Amino acid sequence: MSILYPRLLDAAALTMHERYTTLSVDELQGLAAFRHPSAVFAATGGDRVPTDHLEELRGRIVKIAEESGFPGGGRRRDHADFDQDVARLLHERMGLVAAEAAVRPIWAFLALVVLPDVSYWRYREPPVDRILGTDITRHVWGRLWWRAHLLVVPSEPDPYRLIGVFNESDFDQIYARRNLLGGSRSVVRALADVWPSVDTAEFGSRRILRDVLKRLLRTAAIIEFDALDYADLCGEIRREARIAVAAIREADARAQ
């Protein structure tokens, strides 16, 4: 059964965000809490999260943040490591099912009530979607849970080995196409499994990935990817990647 998390109502969340963008990380540290008068729970569907669970979650995330330079600026590489570690932690410890994790006010509560200091440390002066979850693919915490959820392989010794294959920007390219590709766990996992073997050095990972995704979207109109055996799915993605590299090379040669 899923754990139910508080849902921070939109009006309160927006007001808090507008105020918090004017505060320093040190000031926000003193505002962390585990309940809020404008937060509500779903009426049914699971057990309400205990306060000590939220306290533990905050403590673990703060510790990871401190290893990445919190409350100072940190480096870009530190933030990448932080994202991967937190993605694993959120997926392992929150006890969410996908339907509950799709509820954006849950992530607003986590960002504004439980972790305001770390949220605004990770993204200084963040746009509203980073905090309120208007687009979960960009939310400071929601995007990490979904990244882990789509890439986890429970049967493996390290279930989260694929989390680090794509950086944030590249994974955004995949998840932005979730209606046809990014919402399929098998497609996302297969893409991550195959990607390290794709020769991206010549043209850059982003350019090749975008072309591969376009080709997969076209192929999805005639092939049901989720019906394929996993090995066959990986083979199809590997084939599309080879075609993409060859096509980009040919286009660049013509342009010269």
N, C-alpha and C positions, 0 to 999 in steps of 0.2 A: 504494500500500500504506500502511496506517495505521502511525503511530508508536505503539509500545507504551510506556506510562508505568508506573512502579512503582505497586503497589497496597498500601496500608498496611492491615495486618490489623486487624480491629475492636478486639481487646483492647488492642493497643498504642495505637491511635488514641484510644480512650476515656480511657486513662490519661494520655496526653499532653494531651488537651483539659482534663481535670480539673486538671492541674497548670498549664497555660498560662493558665487563667482567673484565676489568682492572681498572675500576673506583669505587669509593666508592658510597654508597647510597646518601651521602650528595652532591657529585659532580653530580650525576645523577638528583637530584632534580632541578638543574639549567638548565637541558637540556629538560625538559618537554615542549611540543609544541602541536599545534593543526593542523598543516599542514606540508608537507614535499615536496621538489621538485621532489622526486622520487615516490610520491604517485599518483595513478590514480583512477578514478571512473569508474564503469560500465556505459556503454553508455545509457542503458535503464533499467527500472524496478522499479523505485521509485524516491523519492526526496533526494537530497544530504543532508547529515547531516549538520545542522547549527553549526557554531563554538561555539555558546553559549551552545548548547546541549553537545558538547564534554567537555566544561569547567565545566558544571554542573556534568557530569558523573565523571570526574576526581576528583572534589571536594568531591563528595559523597564517592568515593572509598578511597580517602586519609583519610577522617574522620573515616571510618570503620577501616582502617589500623592503625591509631593512637590509636584507642581503643584496638588494639591487640599488641601494643608495637612499632609500626613504629615511628621513623626510627631505633630503636634498634632491638635486635634479636627477642624478643617475645618468647613465649613458644609454644610447640607443640599444646596444647589445644587452645591457642589463635589463632593459624593458622587454626585449624579446624573450630572454630566459624567464623573466617574471611571468609573462603571459603564459608560457608553456607550463610552468610549475603550478600556476593558479588554475589553469584549465583542468589539469589533472585533479587538483584538490577539490574544486567545485563539483566535478562530476562524481568523484568518489564519495564525497562527504555530504552533499546536500540532500540526497535521497529523493530527487525529483524524477518524475516521469516526463516524457516529452510534451504532453498536453499542458501540464502545469508550467513547464519551462517556457512555453510560448506565451505566457501571460505577462505582458510588459510591466504592469505595476509592481510585480514581485521584484523585478530588477531595479525599479526606481527605489523601492524600499531598501534594498541592499546597498545601493549607491549612495543614497542621501541620509539614511538613518544609521545603518550599521557601519558603513565604511566611507563616510564623507571625506575624511582626510586622505585616504589612499586613492579614492576615486579622482579627486582633484589634483593629486600628486601625479597620477598616471597620465592624466590629460589636463594640462593647465589651460584654463579658460575654455573648457570643452563646449562644443555646440550642444543643443538641447537633446539631440538623439543619443549622444554618448551617455547621458545620465537618466533621462526619463524612459528610454527604451522605445521611443516612437518607431525606431527601426532596430530590431534586436540584433541584426547583423553588425551594427556599429556600437552597441551598448558596451560600456567598459567591462561589465561582468557577463552579461548574457551571451555575447559573442564567444566568450571563452568556453562557457558550458557547452554551447552548441558545437564548437570546434572539437571538443573532446568527445561529445556524444556521437558525432558523425564518423570519427576516426578510431574510436576504441574497438579493439579486437579482443573480447573477453577470454577467448580460448588460448591466447598466447601468454608466455611467461611475463612479458612486459606488454600489457594490454594497450598502453598509450605510446608505443614506439613511433607511431606515424604522426604524432602531434607536431613535431619539429620539421617535417618535410617542407611545408610551405610557410613562408612568412605571412604576416598579417595581410598585407596588400594582395598577395597572390591568393590566399584563402578567401578573401573578400570577392575576388573574381569568380570563384567557384560557387560560393554561397549565394551570391547575387542572382545566380541562375537556378535557385533552389526549386522553382516550380517544375522544371524539367530535369535538372541534373543534381543540383546541390542538396535537394531533399532526400536523395537516395543514398542510404548509407553504403550500399555495395559499390555504387559508382564512385563515390568520394574516396572510399578506402582503396579501391582498385587504382584510381588515379594517383593516390599517394604512394601506393606500392610500386607502381611503374615509374613514377617521375624521376627517382634518382638514376635510372638507367637511360633517361633521355638526354641526348647531347644538347645542352642548352648554352654551352659556353660561347658558341659562335654568334648567337643572336640575342641572348639574354632570356632568362626564364619567363619574364612577364610577356614578352612578345609571342613566344612559342605557346605559352599556356592559353593566351587569348585565342590564338588560331585553332588550337586543339579543341577548346570548348565550343567554338563555332561549328567545327566539324562534327563534334559529338551531338550537338543540338540538332543538326540536320539529320544525322544518322538515327537519332531517337524517334524520328517520325516513322521509320520503317522497322526498327529493331527494338524490342522490349528488353532493355538492358538487365532489368531485375530478373528476367526469366533465364538469362544465360548462366551457365556454370561459371564460377569465379575465375577459373583459369582462362576460359574463353573470353570473359569480359576483360581481363587484363590483356589478353592478346589483341582484342579489338582496339583498346586504348593505345597499346604500343604501336599498332599499325597506323592509327590516325596521327600519332606523334611523328612517326617517320615521314608520312605524307606532308605534314605541316612543315617540318624542317626543310624538306626538299622544295616545297612550294615557295617558302620564304627565300631560300637561296636563289631559286630561279627568278623570283620577282626582283631581288636586289641586283642580280646580274643584268637583267633587262634595263634596269633604271640607270645603270652606269654608262 
